[in-house]
Amino acid sequence: MIVSCVDLGKLRVLLGSRSAHEGADAALDLDAQLAHASIVDANRLPRNIVTIDSAVVIRDVESGAHHYLFLLLHPEAKRASADVSILEPKGFALFGRRVGDVVEWPSSGGVRRVRIEAVQQPADIGAKRTAIAAGDFVYA
């Protein structure tokens, strides 16, 4: 897991603000995972890493289906079905991973395994939040 110092700061604030009943398990899991993360300056973070507010293209390992997601910090910020909070199992699994990684999380049908196909950084999304152009993603 590779995390920018900026994202780490945002996560520390989020984790500190969660109540004992409000996403506590996910917060504890995330906090434990962050303890083993490689922390880098935001300017040195590779562009193929999934960060907070990045857009991600994933491919289901079993079905081959592609999905487009936006990784958000706060669950309350979700506006569309493609929005995923870092406190959700899917968001937790993707955060800090790189293009090419295969990640998994528990789902209603068992374990879901996906490959990260591409990442678009927040600075590159801008006004295109609702219409992602495939040419703007980093695939390698």
Disulfide bonds with the S-S distance in Angstrom:
none
